[in-house]
């Protein structure tokens, strides 16, 4: 038998060399690790067939090799070398059943050969593939174990988060109860020790001021102040916090590009016409231009064009930031440009797009219009939505429809907004006025009439403070 020996650093390389020389049907006799690599002994594919066809030789033997008790009667033909004697325990059954009983003397038995089942190369490949599948399965099992462990950790984390959320809700509820109790104690203490302060505090709350501003303003009233003195101290404290644009510091005198912004129905188009008319009465109409971005409301552009024709002022309609920027470049020689923007709810997502359009058009300052008939929290939402660093002040509209200016003034004080103008009707330009401090204070601090359901009495102010404080 022509036994081939292959040596390589790895089994894969040795098998590759074996296949290249003997083919895929070669018979592997042994595979063992040796120094610096792996040694494989193999036979060519036709070695088994050769053994089938070879005659049975009678190997030479002497008396010393005969089994005991067989001297003189030992038949040399009964002693022969078979392939099974080389690897009787390792040859597969289907090969052992057909294996020849004699071996050719030309194929000496290799020494130091470790018995090994002679699978074919394709079987070895299948074994390697099987090992690879086992490795992949083990890796998949480990990954699955980690995923399950992480899922369990995620479930525990979610349960912990839910527990923390419930705990925070309970803590918030306890905190609210404590704050309400403390507010009630504080109100009762104020009524006993400083009755005039408690009176003006209740009046501020009834007028529409927020609890924060009411508490801050009431601190100006001393504990021993009389009722008349308390109102004077209160008006002085509120007057110091008001920021007003007086005569000589008007927007129309300063000039520039101003965009009027605010929610739907606040009166932007009419206020633009009032400002334009006020400008024309003081300056030349040729130094003014009007721009409208309202392409949604029916008749909005036509309404502004009518005002423009009456005043002799050009009106331009733009649709996007590019047109607005180009139009402003064309009008850079004008002393003042007023931009009428499209009205929308303060919760509309298009508010952000409108703000981006004005910001991208260049140096466009904003005048924020506040409806004096709205609640303070509604006006707060309007300032948050339409305001920004480019806002230079606000205009209080529909003053003639408001029962009190306290909510609007409260927002202007807290947001530190300059009150530039006040409108109280639809006439152009008669119903546009500069703010007067005394008149605003009188409109904001006007007490509720006797018998009014909005007038606070007894512990009503304490209850409101407790609720708003909580």
C-alpha positions as CSV (number, residue, x, y, z in Angstrom):
1,X,0.0,0.0,0.0
2,X,1.2,3.5,-0.9
3,X,0.7,5.4,2.4
4,X,1.0,9.1,1.9
5,X,2.1,11.4,4.7
6,X,1.0,15.1,4.9
7,X,2.3,17.6,7.4
8,X,1.0,21.2,7.8
9,X,0.5,23.8,10.6
10,X,-3.3,23.1,10.7
11,X,-5.6,20.2,9.9
12,X,-7.4,22.3,7.3
13,X,-4.2,22.9,5.4
14,X,-3.1,19.3,5.6
15,X,-6.5,18.2,4.2
16,X,-6.3,20.7,1.4
17,X,-2.9,19.3,0.4
18,X,-4.2,15.7,0.6
19,X,-7.2,16.6,-1.6
20,X,-5.0,18.3,-4.1
21,X,-2.8,15.1,-4.6
22,X,-5.1,12.2,-3.9
23,X,-8.6,13.6,-4.6
24,X,-11.8,13.9,-2.6
25,X,-12.2,10.1,-2.3
26,X,-8.9,9.5,-0.4
27,X,-8.9,7.3,2.7
28,X,-7.6,9.0,5.9
29,X,-5.7,6.5,8.1
30,X,-4.6,8.7,10.9
31,X,-4.7,12.3,12.1
32,X,-2.4,13.3,14.9
33,X,-0.8,16.4,16.4
34,X,3.0,16.5,16.1
35,X,5.6,19.1,16.9
36,X,4.8,22.4,15.1
37,X,1.7,21.0,13.3
38,X,-0.5,18.1,12.3
39,X,0.4,14.9,10.5
40,X,-2.1,13.0,8.4
41,X,-1.5,9.5,6.8
42,X,-3.8,8.6,3.9
43,X,-4.2,6.1,1.1
44,X,-5.2,6.7,-2.5
45,X,-8.9,6.0,-3.3
46,X,-8.1,2.7,-5.1
47,X,-6.1,1.1,-2.3
48,X,-9.0,-1.0,-1.0
49,X,-9.7,-2.4,-4.5
50,X,-6.1,-3.3,-4.9
51,X,-6.3,-5.3,-1.7
52,X,-9.3,-7.1,-3.1
53,X,-7.5,-8.2,-6.2
54,X,-4.0,-9.0,-4.7
55,X,-3.1,-12.8,-4.0
56,X,-2.6,-14.0,-0.5
57,X,1.1,-14.3,0.1
58,X,2.5,-16.8,2.5
59,X,4.7,-14.8,4.8
60,X,7.9,-16.3,6.0
61,X,7.8,-17.6,9.5
62,X,10.1,-19.8,11.7
63,X,9.5,-22.0,14.5
64,X,10.1,-19.3,17.0
65,X,7.0,-17.4,15.7
66,X,4.6,-20.4,15.8
67,X,2.2,-20.6,18.6
68,X,3.0,-23.0,21.4
69,X,1.7,-26.5,20.9
70,X,1.6,-26.3,17.1
71,X,5.2,-27.5,16.2
72,X,5.3,-29.6,13.1
73,X,1.5,-29.2,12.4
74,X,1.4,-25.5,11.9
75,X,0.2,-24.6,8.5
76,X,1.9,-21.4,7.2
77,X,-1.2,-20.6,5.3
78,X,-3.2,-20.2,8.5
79,X,-1.0,-17.2,9.5
80,X,-1.6,-14.2,7.4
81,X,-1.7,-10.4,7.8
82,X,-5.0,-8.7,7.2
83,X,-6.0,-5.1,7.1
84,X,-8.2,-5.7,10.1
85,X,-5.1,-6.6,12.2
86,X,-4.0,-3.1,11.6
87,X,-7.1,-1.4,12.8
88,X,-9.6,-4.1,13.7
89,X,-11.4,-1.9,16.2
90,X,-11.6,1.1,14.0
91,X,-12.6,-0.1,10.5
92,X,-16.3,0.6,9.8
93,X,-18.5,-2.5,9.6
94,X,-19.3,-2.1,5.9
95,X,-15.6,-2.1,5.2
96,X,-14.6,-4.9,7.6
97,X,-17.1,-7.3,6.1
98,X,-15.5,-7.0,2.6
99,X,-11.9,-6.5,3.7
100,X,-9.3,-9.0,2.2
101,X,-7.6,-11.5,4.6
102,X,-4.1,-11.1,3.1
103,X,-1.9,-8.1,2.7
104,X,0.8,-7.6,0.1
105,X,4.4,-7.8,1.5
106,X,5.2,-4.8,-0.7
107,X,3.1,-2.6,1.6
108,X,4.8,-3.0,5.0
109,X,2.9,-2.1,8.0
110,X,3.7,1.6,9.0
111,X,5.1,1.9,12.4
112,X,3.9,4.2,15.1
113,X,0.5,4.6,13.3
114,X,-2.3,5.4,15.6
115,X,-5.4,3.4,14.8
116,X,-8.0,5.6,13.2
117,X,-11.2,5.1,11.4
118,X,-10.6,5.7,7.8
119,X,-13.5,8.0,6.8
120,X,-13.4,9.6,3.4
121,X,-12.6,13.3,3.0
122,X,-16.2,14.3,2.4
123,X,-17.1,12.7,5.7
124,X,-14.3,14.7,7.4
125,X,-15.8,17.8,5.8
126,X,-19.2,16.8,7.1
127,X,-17.7,16.3,10.6
128,X,-16.1,19.8,10.4
129,X,-19.4,21.3,9.2
130,X,-21.1,19.5,12.1
131,X,-18.6,21.0,14.5
132,X,-19.2,24.4,13.0
133,X,-23.0,24.0,13.4
134,X,-22.4,23.0,17.0
135,X,-20.3,26.1,17.6
136,X,-23.0,28.3,16.0
137,X,-25.7,26.6,18.1
138,X,-23.7,27.2,21.3
139,X,-23.2,30.9,20.3
140,X,-26.9,31.2,19.6
141,X,-27.7,29.7,22.9
142,X,-25.4,32.1,24.7
143,X,-26.9,35.1,22.8
144,X,-30.4,33.8,23.6
145,X,-29.4,33.5,27.3
146,X,-28.1,37.1,27.2
147,X,-31.3,38.4,25.5
148,X,-33.4,36.6,28.1
149,X,-31.3,38.0,30.9
150,X,-31.5,41.5,29.4
151,X,-35.3,41.2,28.9
152,X,-35.6,40.2,32.6
153,X,-33.5,43.2,33.5
154,X,-35.7,45.4,31.3
155,X,-38.8,44.1,33.0
156,X,-37.3,44.8,36.4
157,X,-36.3,48.3,35.2
158,X,-39.8,49.1,33.9
159,X,-41.3,47.9,37.1
160,X,-38.9,50.0,39.1
161,X,-39.7,53.1,36.9
162,X,-43.4,52.5,37.4
163,X,-43.0,52.2,41.1
164,X,-40.9,55.4,41.2
165,X,-43.6,57.2,39.1
166,X,-46.3,56.2,41.5
167,X,-44.1,57.2,44.4
168,X,-43.5,60.7,42.8
169,X,-47.2,61.1,42.3
170,X,-47.9,60.4,45.9
171,X,-45.1,62.7,47.0
172,X,-46.5,65.5,44.7
173,X,-50.0,64.9,46.2
174,X,-48.6,65.2,49.7
175,X,-46.7,68.3,48.8
176,X,-49.8,69.9,47.3
177,X,-51.8,69.2,50.5
178,X,-49.0,70.7,52.6
179,X,-48.7,73.8,50.4
180,X,-52.4,74.4,50.5
181,X,-52.4,74.0,54.3
182,X,-49.5,76.4,54.6
183,X,-51.1,78.9,52.2
184,X,-54.3,78.8,54.3
185,X,-52.3,79.4,57.5
186,X,-50.4,82.2,55.8
187,X,-53.7,83.8,54.6
188,X,-55.2,83.6,58.1
189,X,-52.0,85.1,59.6
190,X,-52.1,87.9,57.0
191,X,-55.7,88.8,57.7
192,X,-55.0,89.0,61.5
193,X,-51.7,90.9,61.4
194,X,-52.0,93.0,58.1
195,X,-55.7,93.4,57.1
196,X,-55.0,96.1,54.5
197,X,-52.4,93.8,52.8
198,X,-54.9,90.9,52.8
199,X,-57.6,93.2,51.3
200,X,-55.4,94.4,48.4
201,X,-54.2,90.8,47.8
202,X,-57.8,89.7,47.4
203,X,-58.5,92.6,45.1
204,X,-55.6,91.7,42.9
205,X,-56.7,88.1,42.6
206,X,-60.3,89.2,41.8
207,X,-59.1,91.6,39.1
208,X,-57.2,88.8,37.3
209,X,-53.6,89.0,38.5
210,X,-51.7,85.8,39.0
211,X,-50.9,84.6,42.5
212,X,-47.2,85.2,41.9
213,X,-47.6,88.9,40.9
214,X,-50.3,89.5,43.5
215,X,-48.0,88.2,46.3
216,X,-45.2,90.3,45.0
217,X,-47.2,93.5,44.8
218,X,-48.9,93.1,48.2
219,X,-45.5,93.1,49.8
220,X,-45.4,96.8,49.1
221,X,-48.3,97.4,51.6
222,X,-47.1,97.7,55.1
223,X,-48.8,95.7,57.9
224,X,-50.2,98.9,59.6
225,X,-51.3,100.7,56.4
226,X,-54.8,102.0,56.0
227,X,-57.1,101.1,53.2
228,X,-56.5,104.3,51.3
229,X,-52.8,104.2,51.8
230,X,-52.7,100.6,50.8
231,X,-54.2,101.3,47.3
232,X,-51.6,104.1,46.8
233,X,-48.7,101.8,47.7
234,X,-50.1,99.1,45.5
235,X,-50.5,101.4,42.5
236,X,-46.9,102.7,43.0
237,X,-45.5,99.2,43.1
238,X,-47.3,98.2,40.0
239,X,-46.5,101.5,38.2
240,X,-42.7,100.8,38.8
241,X,-42.9,97.5,37.1
242,X,-44.8,98.7,34.0
243,X,-42.6,99.3,30.9
244,X,-44.3,101.8,28.5
245,X,-43.4,103.5,25.2
246,X,-44.1,107.2,25.7
247,X,-44.4,110.0,23.2
248,X,-41.1,110.6,21.5
249,X,-40.1,107.0,21.8
250,X,-42.7,105.6,19.4
251,X,-42.1,102.7,17.0
252,X,-43.1,104.8,14.0
253,X,-40.6,107.5,14.9
254,X,-37.7,105.0,15.3
255,X,-38.3,103.4,11.9
256,X,-37.2,100.0,10.7
257,X,-39.0,96.8,9.7
258,X,-41.7,95.6,12.1
259,X,-43.8,92.4,11.8
260,X,-47.1,92.3,13.7
261,X,-47.6,88.8,15.0
262,X,-50.4,87.2,17.1
263,X,-53.2,84.7,17.0
264,X,-56.3,84.7,14.8
265,X,-58.7,87.6,15.3
266,X,-56.4,89.7,17.5
267,X,-56.6,92.6,15.0
268,X,-53.3,92.6,13.1
269,X,-54.5,93.9,9.8
270,X,-56.5,96.8,11.3
271,X,-53.6,97.7,13.6
272,X,-51.2,97.8,10.6
273,X,-53.5,100.2,9.0
274,X,-53.7,102.3,12.1
275,X,-49.9,102.4,12.5
276,X,-49.5,103.3,8.8
277,X,-52.0,106.1,9.1
278,X,-50.2,107.4,12.2
279,X,-46.9,107.3,10.3
280,X,-48.4,109.2,7.3
281,X,-49.7,112.0,9.5
282,X,-46.2,112.5,10.9
283,X,-44.0,111.6,8.0
284,X,-44.1,111.3,4.2
285,X,-46.2,108.5,2.8
286,X,-43.3,107.7,0.3
287,X,-41.2,106.6,3.2
288,X,-43.5,103.8,4.1
289,X,-44.3,100.4,2.6
290,X,-46.7,97.6,3.6
291,X,-46.2,93.8,3.2
292,X,-48.7,91.0,3.7
293,X,-47.9,87.3,4.2
294,X,-51.5,86.4,4.7
295,X,-52.5,84.3,1.6
296,X,-54.9,82.1,3.5
297,X,-57.6,84.3,4.9
298,X,-60.2,85.4,2.2
299,X,-59.9,89.1,1.5
300,X,-57.0,89.7,3.8
301,X,-54.6,91.0,1.1
302,X,-57.4,93.0,-0.6
303,X,-58.3,94.7,2.8
304,X,-54.7,95.9,3.2
305,X,-54.5,97.0,-0.4
306,X,-57.6,99.2,0.2
307,X,-55.9,100.8,3.2
308,X,-52.8,101.3,1.1
309,X,-54.7,103.1,-1.7
310,X,-56.4,105.3,0.8
311,X,-53.1,106.3,2.4
312,X,-51.1,106.3,-0.8
313,X,-48.7,103.6,0.4
314,X,-47.5,100.6,-1.7
315,X,-48.6,97.1,-0.6
316,X,-46.6,94.0,-1.5
317,X,-47.7,90.3,-1.1
318,X,-45.2,87.6,-0.4
319,X,-45.5,83.9,0.0
320,X,-42.2,82.6,1.6
321,X,-39.0,83.7,3.2
322,X,-37.2,84.1,-0.2
323,X,-39.8,86.5,-1.5
324,X,-39.9,88.4,1.8
325,X,-36.1,88.8,1.8
326,X,-36.0,90.0,-1.8
327,X,-38.9,92.4,-1.2
328,X,-37.2,93.9,1.9
329,X,-34.0,94.3,-0.1
330,X,-36.0,96.2,-2.7
331,X,-37.5,98.4,0.0
332,X,-34.3,99.1,1.9
333,X,-34.6,102.8,1.0
334,X,-37.9,103.1,3.0
335,X,-37.8,104.6,6.5
336,X,-40.4,102.1,7.8
337,X,-41.9,98.8,6.6
338,X,-44.8,97.1,8.3
339,X,-45.4,93.4,7.8
340,X,-48.9,91.9,8.3
341,X,-48.5,88.2,9.1
342,X,-51.1,85.4,8.8
343,X,-53.2,84.8,11.9
344,X,-53.1,81.3,13.4
345,X,-53.7,79.6,16.8
346,X,-50.8,79.7,19.2
347,X,-50.9,75.9,19.2
348,X,-50.6,75.6,15.4
349,X,-47.4,74.0,14.2
350,X,-47.2,76.6,11.4
351,X,-46.2,79.2,14.1
352,X,-42.7,77.9,14.0
353,X,-42.5,78.1,10.2
354,X,-43.7,81.7,10.3
355,X,-41.1,82.6,12.9
356,X,-38.4,81.0,10.8
357,X,-39.6,83.0,7.8
358,X,-39.3,86.2,9.6
359,X,-35.9,85.4,11.1
360,X,-34.5,84.3,7.8
361,X,-35.6,87.5,6.1
362,X,-33.1,89.6,7.9
363,X,-33.5,92.2,10.7
364,X,-37.3,92.0,11.2
365,X,-38.4,93.1,14.7
366,X,-41.7,91.8,16.1
367,X,-44.7,93.6,17.7
368,X,-46.8,91.1,19.6
369,X,-50.5,91.8,19.8
370,X,-52.3,90.7,23.0
371,X,-56.1,90.4,23.2
372,X,-57.0,92.3,26.4
373,X,-60.2,90.1,26.7
374,X,-58.3,86.8,27.2
375,X,-57.3,85.1,30.4
376,X,-53.8,85.4,31.7
377,X,-52.9,81.8,31.0
378,X,-54.1,82.1,27.4
379,X,-51.9,85.2,27.0
380,X,-49.0,83.4,28.5
381,X,-49.4,80.7,25.7
382,X,-49.5,83.5,23.1
383,X,-46.2,85.0,24.3
384,X,-44.5,81.6,24.4
385,X,-45.6,80.8,20.9
386,X,-45.1,84.1,19.0
387,X,-42.5,85.8,21.2
388,X,-38.8,85.7,20.9
389,X,-35.6,87.7,21.1
390,X,-36.7,89.8,18.1
391,X,-39.8,91.0,20.1
392,X,-39.5,94.7,20.9
393,X,-42.9,95.2,22.6
394,X,-46.6,94.4,22.6
395,X,-49.8,96.1,21.6
396,X,-52.9,95.6,23.8
397,X,-55.9,95.3,21.5
398,X,-59.7,95.3,22.2
399,X,-59.3,97.2,25.4
400,X,-62.9,98.5,24.9
401,X,-64.2,94.9,25.2
402,X,-62.2,93.9,28.3
403,X,-63.7,94.1,31.8
404,X,-60.2,94.5,33.3
405,X,-56.7,94.9,31.9
406,X,-55.2,93.0,34.9
407,X,-54.5,89.8,33.0
408,X,-52.8,91.6,30.1
409,X,-50.8,93.8,32.4
410,X,-49.8,90.9,34.5
411,X,-48.3,89.1,31.5
412,X,-46.5,92.2,30.3
413,X,-45.0,92.7,33.8
414,X,-44.0,89.0,34.2
415,X,-42.6,88.8,30.6
416,X,-41.0,92.2,30.8
417,X,-42.7,93.5,27.6
418,X,-42.9,97.1,26.6
419,X,-46.5,98.2,26.1
420,X,-46.2,100.3,22.8
421,X,-49.8,101.0,21.9
422,X,-53.4,100.3,23.0
423,X,-56.3,99.9,20.6
424,X,-60.0,100.3,21.6
425,X,-62.0,100.2,18.4
426,X,-62.0,99.7,14.6
427,X,-61.6,103.3,13.5
428,X,-58.4,104.1,11.6
429,X,-56.4,105.8,13.0
430,X,-58.4,107.2,15.8
431,X,-58.6,104.1,17.9
432,X,-54.8,103.7,18.4
433,X,-53.4,105.3,21.6
434,X,-50.1,105.6,23.4
435,X,-50.2,103.9,26.9
436,X,-50.7,106.2,29.9
437,X,-49.5,104.8,33.2
438,X,-52.3,106.3,35.4
439,X,-55.0,105.1,33.1
440,X,-53.6,101.6,32.9
441,X,-53.3,101.4,36.7
442,X,-56.9,102.5,37.1
443,X,-58.1,99.9,34.5
444,X,-56.1,97.2,36.1
445,X,-56.9,97.9,39.8
446,X,-60.6,98.7,39.4
447,X,-62.5,96.8,42.2
448,X,-65.3,94.5,41.4
449,X,-68.8,95.9,41.9
450,X,-70.8,94.9,44.9
451,X,-72.8,91.8,44.2
452,X,-70.6,90.7,41.4
453,X,-70.0,86.9,41.4
454,X,-66.3,87.6,40.7
455,X,-65.9,89.6,43.9
456,X,-63.9,87.7,46.5
457,X,-65.0,87.7,50.1
458,X,-64.1,86.0,53.3
459,X,-61.7,83.2,52.8
460,X,-62.1,83.1,49.0
461,X,-58.8,84.7,48.4
462,X,-57.1,82.3,50.7
463,X,-58.6,79.4,48.8
464,X,-57.4,80.8,45.5
465,X,-53.9,81.4,46.9
466,X,-53.8,77.8,48.2
467,X,-55.0,76.4,44.9
468,X,-52.6,78.4,42.7
469,X,-49.8,77.9,45.1
470,X,-50.3,74.1,45.0
